[in-house]
Amino acid sequence: MIIIQYNRLMKKLLFFCSILIFTPILLIQAEPLFSPTWEFRLDLPEGYELSGGDRKNSFSFKSSFGTSLDIMVYPDKASVAALAEEMEKRLSNRGKTHIFNYNNKETAVMELEIGQGRDAMTGWALCLELEMQVAASTKGGPNTKAYMVALAYGPPKPELQCFHLSVLDSIEGGEGDRHLPGAMTTFLHPRGKWFTAKLANSNLVAHFRENDDVAAQSVVDREFEVMKFYLNSKLWQEAWKRFYRAIFKDSFDRLEDAAFLLERSWNNEVLGPSGDGEKLEETQRLGTRNAEGYYVASKALEWVQGFEYERDLLGSDFVNLVTAAREGRGDCDSRAMLWAIIIAQAHVPSGIMVSREYSHAMGLADLEGAGARFPMKNNSGKAIRWLVAETTSQVALGLIGETVSEESKWLGITFE
């Protein structure tokens, strides 16, 4: 698991799990940035600070690691290709430009090699069509497209490349880009053709793209490299949250068909093939709005609890979620993340909680029912008592271990 690998850089810890109801704690969530003018979002690594721009059509950020990000929105360009060509000339860029399709939109990626000598900079640029259009009243005609260019760059140091790629990969040009693999990952690892693969510990066969597992693992490895920069930083908790948010965003769509098939199979157990059977006793006794959600969360928990426990002592320790779903293996945070995505696909608000001290992770769900709960605000600011899910022991939803009960040693992350 990634937590164990991260802790290995700090100190060795032991973990033993027995069953007990957990003590409530207060968890805090960091938030990505959103432009109300153009409705794009980005999730910057911690330590980036706004340093310039008009804060409407242009933004500049600098980080404590020597990296920079410049974002500009243009409502009057002919195309992404035209914008990329203009930026090449303006920057005297020596790197290559690549045009490709991202989420059915023409997109450009530029390899940046600018400046000379002490002023030399390297990095990447992303030119992206935004969903928000320019109103007719502004242009005097039909609505027109708006385009963004984002430049992520810094001194020519190989270790900084993970920041540039991570920053640009977090950009969403609008609501349609939510829960999709980022543009940079899609460029570096094209999704490929559809194929089918059996899901672990089941007879279900789901659709995936042929490069999904490799691409998902590349995101895990890249974001772990970013997170290592915060090893001794006071911002380590925010860095952890961002790490898991990046994985959730990248893997959500990759697992859509798998989650759908799993949910349907479990609901058939409740309702019967015709859809008009009786509810199982465990959902009948809830008598709440979330009876089916509770059942899906319980069955998803049983599914990931049956995975093979695996640690990679030489790697990042986090099995990407596509591989985890197909091969039935992974450590606690891989399982908790997979569980959170499955129930989120079933429209159950979800999250995870992680502990550096305990080298452990568990799932969180906004569900009614008995069990351990954690008070934490959701992404809309509403205070919720989240139900906990232990993914590595054969226990029911809401039960966790007594040896991990000190509330100050847990960190919570919710997902949208």
N, C-alpha and C positions, 0 to 999 in steps of 0.2 A: 504494500500500500504506500501511497505517496507520503503519508504522514510519517511512517516508519523510516523511509529513506531520508526525509527531511530531518527527522530527529537524530538519525545516525550521524549527522553533521554536528549535532549539539551534545547529546548525551544518550546513554543506553537506558531503556526503561523496560520494565516487565509488566505484563498484563495477564490477569486471570479473571474470568467472568463467572459470576453466580447470579441468581435471579432475585430481584427486589424492585419495588416501585421506587422511581427516582424522585429526587427533590427538585422543585421548580427553580429555574434560574432566569435571569434577564439577559437576552441576547440582542446584539445590535447589528444592523445591516448597513453596509456601504452601498452607494448608488452610482450607476453609470450617469453620464452627462447627456442632456437632451437639448436640442435647439427648437424652441417654440416657433421660430420664424420659418425654418425649413424642415422641421420634423425629422431630422436625422439624429442618430444616437451613436455614442462611442463610449467605450469602457477603458479609460486610461489606466496604466499601472500607477500605483501610488508614487508620489513624489513629483509628478508632473504639475506645474503651476502655470496659470494663465499669465503670459508675459506681453501680449500685444494684440493688435487687431481691433476692429470696431465692434466686436462682440455680436454682430448681426450677420454680416456677410464674410467676415474674416476673423480668424482666431490663431493665435500663436501660443505655443506651450513650450516650456523648457523643463528638463528634469535634472535631478541632482546627480545623474550619471553621465551628463554631458550630451544627452540626446535632445532633439527638438522635433516639434510637430507643427506644421503650418497648414491651416485649412482655409480654403477660399471657395466661395459659391459664386457661380456665374449664371445669370438668367438669360444670357444673350448669345450663347455659343451654338454653332450649327450641329455639333456632334461631339461625342467623346473623343473620336479620333482627331478632330480639329483642335480640341482643347489640349490633348496630349502633344500634338505637333507644336502648338504655340508655347507650351511649357518647355519643351525640348530646346527651342530657340532662346527663350528668355533665360534659361538656366545655363545655356551652353553645355547641356548634358552630354556626356560621352557614353552613357549606358544605353542598353537596348530598350525599345518599347514593344509591348506585346498587347494585341487586341484580342479579346476573347469574350465569351458570353457568360454573364453571371445573372442568374435568376431572370432569364429572358431579356436581359438588357446588355447592350454593348458596353463593354468595360475595358479600361486600359490599365496595365501595370507597367511602370517604368523602373528600370534599374538605374539608380542615381550614382553618377560619378561626376562630381562638380568641384570646381576650384582646383588650385594647384598648391604644392608645397605645404606650408603650415595651414593654409586655408582650405585644404582638400577635405571634402566631405563625401561620404557614401551612405547609401540607404535605399529606400524604395518610395515610389509614389503610386497613388491609386486615383484614377479618374473614374467617376461613377455617376450615373444618372440618378437623380433624386426623384422620389415619388411625388413630392410637392411640386406642383406646377406654378408657373407665373400667371397670375390672373389676367384676363383680357383687358380689364380696366387699366392695368399697368403698362401693357404693351400696345394697346390700341387695336387689338385683333384677337384671334382665337388664343386660348390658353397655350402656352409654350413650355417646353421642358427647361428644367434647371439642372446644372451639373456642378459637381463638387470635385475639387482636386485636393488631395491630402498628401503632404510631403513629410516623410519620417526620415530623419537623417542625423548624422553625427560624425565624429572623427572616424577615420577608416580603421576601426578596431573590430575584429571578427566577433568578439564576445558581445557587441552591442546589436548585432543583427537580429537577435531574438526580440529585442525591444521594438525595432522598426516593424517587423512582421506582425508582432502581437498587437501593436497599436492599430495598424491598418486593418487587421483581420477583425477587430472589434467593431468597425464602423458598419452601421446599418443605414441604408439610404431611405428607409421608411418602414412602415409596419410590415410590408411584404417581405422584408429581409429578416424579420424576427424569427428566431428558432431555426435559422439556416446556417450551414457551415459558412464561414467568412469568405470574402472575396479572395484574399491572399491564399488561403488553404485550397480553395477551389481552383485557383490558377496553378499552384504548385502541384496539386494532386487532383486532377480532373475526376469527376465522379465516375465516369465510365458507364458501361452498359449494365442493364438490370440482369440479375441472376437470382436464383433461389438457393436458400440454405436452410437446413434444419435448425430449429431452436433447441438449446440444451434441455435435457431432461423432459422432452415432450415429443409428440408426433407431429408438431406443427412445422410447416415449411413457409418461410417468410421471404419477401423480396428485399434485396439489398442492391447497392451499386458495387461494381467489382473492385473499386479502390477505397471503399468506405473504411475498412479496417486499418489500412496503411495510413490514410489521411487522418483518421481519428487518433492514431498513436502519435503521429507527427505533432498534433496539437498538444497532446499530453506532454511530450518531451520538450517542446518549445516553451510551454508555459511553466514547466518545472525549472527550466534554465532561467526564466525571468524571476521566478519566485526565490531562487537561490540568492539573488542580489539583496534580498531583505533578511538574510540570515540573522544579522545582528542589529536590525533596524527596529525602531519603535513602531514601524508601520507593518510589521510582519503579519498581524491579524488581517489587515485590509488586503495584503498581498495574497493570503490564503483564500479569502473570499473570492477575489477576482479569478484565481486559478480555477476554482470549481464552477464559477459562472461561465468561464470560457469553455469548459468541457460540456456543460449543459447546453450552451448555444450550439456548439459544433455537433453534438450527438443527437439532438432532439429529432431532427428530420431523418437522420440516418436510421433511426429506430422506429419510425412511424408505423410501418406495416407490421413489424414484430409486436409492438405494443397493441395494435388493433386486434391481431389474431389472438394474442394472449387474453386480452379483455373479453373478446367474444367467446372464447372457449370457457372461461370462468363463469361468465354470465349464463351460458347454456347450462352449466351445472346448477345454477340457481333457478332458472326459469324453465328449463327443458328446451328441446330443439324447436318447439312450436312457439316459444316465447310466452306461453300462458300458464306455465306451471306454478307451483307454490314456492314461496321464498323459503330458503333454509332457515333453520331455527336461529342461527346466529345473527341473521339480518332481520328476522321478525322481531327479535327482542329489543332491537334498537328503536324501532318505531320513529325514525327521524328522517329528515330530508336526504341524508347521506347513506342510506342503508346499502345501496349498490356500491357506492364508492368505498365504504368500509369493507365490503366483501372483496372487491378487487384488490384493495390495499393488503388485505390479509392473505389472499392467494398469491399475490406478487411477492409478499414477504416469504411465504413458504417456498416459493420457487427459487429466490436468490439464496435462501438459507441452505438449499440443497447443493449449492455450488462447491467445487473443490477449493479449499483454502490454498492460496498461492502467494508466495513472496518471491520477488526477484532481487537477490542480494547484490547483483551487479548492475541493475538498471534502475528505472524510476519507481518500480514497485507498484505502479498503477496500471492495471490491465485496461486497455481502452474498452469502451462499453459495447462496441460492435462485437469484438472478440469475446468479451465476457458473456454476451447473450447467446452467441453461437456455440461456444465451447464450454460454458458452465464453470468458469473459474475466475478467481479474483479475490482480493483482500477486502477488508471491510468498507473502505471508501469507494472502491469500484462497485461493490454490491449496493451500497446506500445510494450512490448516484444513479445506477441503473433502475433501482426501485423507484426513486423520485421521478425519473422521466416516465416510467410506465404509468404511474398513477396520475402524473400531470397530463398525459395523453388522454386519460379517462376523466379529465376536468376536475381533478382533486388538487387543490393548492399544495405544493410540496416544498421540501427543503432537506438539508442535512445539517448535522452538528458534528464538529470535529474537535479533537483534543490533542494538543502537542504532548502534554504530560502523560496522558493515558495511551497514546499511540492508537487511537481508536476513532471510529466514525459510526454514526447511526443516522437513520432517516427521520424525517419530520413530516407530518401531514395535518392539514386543517380538517379534522374529522371529529365527530362526536363519538362517544363510547368511553368505556372504562380504561384506565391505564395511566402511565406516567405522562406528565405534560410539562411543556416549557413555554412560559409567557414570552412572546416576541412579536413585534410589529411586522405586518406583512408589507409588501411593496407600496401599498396605498396608505400606509401609516396607521392602519387599524390594529389594535392590540388583540392578539389571538393566543390562546393556549394550545400549542401544537402537540399532537399526539406523537409519541416516540416509537421508533421501530428498530429493534436489534436484529441485524442481518446475519450475524455469524453464529448465533446459538439457536437451537430449535425451541423457540419460545413464541408465545402469542404476541400480537400487536399490543404495544403498551407496556411490555415488561422488559427490563434491562438489568444490568449488573450492579451489585452493591459496591464492588471495588472501584467503581468509576463515578462515585456519587458526589464529589466535591464540586459545587456549582461554579466556582470561579475558574475552573480548568476547562470549560467548554466554550466553544465558539459556534454560533449558528449562522447559517446562510439559507435564505429562501430564494426561490426561482420564480420567474414569470413565464 
